[in-house]
Amino acid sequence: MTYATDQDTTQALEQFRQYDVDTQLALLWFGYLDIKDDLSPDPAHSADVAAHAYCDRIRELPKEQQLQAQQDILSGASSEWGREYTSLSSSGRLEVWLLLGQGMEDGSIIQVPSDYQLPSETNKFTEAIAKLSFEQRINFMRSAVMEMGAPAG
């Protein structure tokens, strides 16, 4: 399922798919920082018990295993983390990444190193994302997170 219905959002999603897993993780983190102040709590998302339980389990892991769980989700690994992520609803998947972003911000989830610099090849992508409206950014995020997780079957 895709929520990226306009050309700009679709192109951003295509660019995002081209990056390696660690670059995608960093882009998700910086994207969270960019939109977090505009997010308003949604009772439907807050009520997604499965997403919260899933993130709580990741939070309990040692930092390196937290990173591996996120990498498994992004890479589509057929691991426990990838398969369980795939079973979440679309709202649950988005909630997972918002909760992970909040956890990175408060230090309970492994953070992007403070001296990390995005690869130069992401410049066009970040410029394109910056031009999107808030709604387009959310649609980009929804589309990106729906593609993650272990393949069905």
C-alpha positions, -999 to +999 in steps of 0.1 A: +000+000+000+013+034-009+002+068+004+026+087-019+001+098-045+017+129-060+048+129-082+070+148-057+063+123-028+066+093-052+100+106-064+112+111-028+101+075-020+120+061-050+151+080-040+148+068-003+147+032-015+181+036-032+200+043+000+216+016+022+199+007+055+220+028+077+215+059+056+177+052+056+178+050+094+196+083+096+171+099+072+142+086+092+158+101+123+164+135+107+129+134+092+114+128+127+133+158+141+120+178+112+083+171+118+080+162+155+069+197+166+040+195+141+028+161+152-003+161+173-012+131+194-038+109+178-058+087+201-060+061+174-022+058+173-018+060+210-042+032+213-020+009+191-010-014+219+009-037+196+032-009+183+039+002+219+046-033+231+069-039+200+089-007+208+091-015+245+107-048+236+132-030+213+139-005+241+148-033+265+176-046+242+212-037+245+220-007+221+237-028+194+207-052+193+184-022+191+203-011+160+201-046+145+163-048+151+159-015+132+182-026+104+162-059+102+130-040+098+144-017+071+162-044+052+132-068+051+151-095+070+131-126+078+140-122+115+117-120+145+118-082+143+110-081+106+082-106+108+065-090+138+068-056+122+050-069+091+021-081+112+014-045+125-013-023+110-002+007+088-009+030+118+011+007+140+041+007+117+041+045+116+037+046+154+067+023+157+089+048+139+075+077+159+081+059+191+116+049+180+123+086+172+111+096+206+133+069+222+163+081+202+156+117+214+153+107+251+183+083+249+164+050+255+170+039+219+204+039+202+210+073+186+225+084+154+261+095+164+262+132+170+290+136+145+272+117+118+270+134+084+246+122+058+263+111+026+265+138+000+244+118-024+214+124-001+215+162-006+190+162-035+167+139-015+168+162+016+162+192-006+132+175-022+118+165+012+122+201+025+100+213-003+071+189+006+042+200+026+036+185+061+009+163+046+032+151+018+059+143+044+035+122+064+024+104+032+060+098+024+066+084+059+035+062+057+045+048+023+081+042+034+072+024+066+046+002+049+073-013+026+095-023+056+095-056+074+099-092+063+082-101+030+049-119+034+048-156+028 
